[in-house]
């Protein structure tokens, strides 16, 4: 069975391959489809965007299965922002021009917006929603997982990507950027979602929430 991981983010694709390897034989990512038309993330929720991408890329690729995720950071003190706009927060906020280093731009923007927020009001969560579509472009399974933490005032750690250096999980005593890759795969929001999807694929039980 071929599984298209519908992302151009190599870090995300790598995490998917590592966790789903026991259930899927042949992995593809969007680099295998250079002519594919980008599916715009026009949804208002993580679930809507994940389904849009899974369906859109499934219909273009014809892969047996197409997996798309939409994930991001919700900060309570910012009303749940950046939310579905996490990957393009700096550009959306217009505080700095877009550069080749989107992660650094997004983190710097978020730090500015949290500058006056005290440490005891910086609760946040990472959210991951996965959508799996079949070769006809029908969504056959969805999964949602979250992980709770707090936002730091400066980055810590060199692993991970995105907001990982700022996202501190008290029960671990670490940011998600300080976790070893295998440890992060086991306990992160995306790791938990992919682990559940691996079970779903093995069972061929297709739940949609």
Secondary structure, DSSP 8 states (H G I E B T S, - for coil): -EEEE--S-HHHHHHHHHHHTTT-SEEEEGGG-TT--------SSHHHHHHHHHHHHHHHH--SEEEEEEEEEEEGGGTT-BGGGGGGHHHHHTSS---S-HHHHHHHHHHHHTTTS-GGG-EEEEEEEEEEEETTS-EEEEEEEEEEEEE-SS---SSS-TTGGGEEETTTTEETTSS-HHHHHHHSHHHHHHHHHHHHHHHT-----
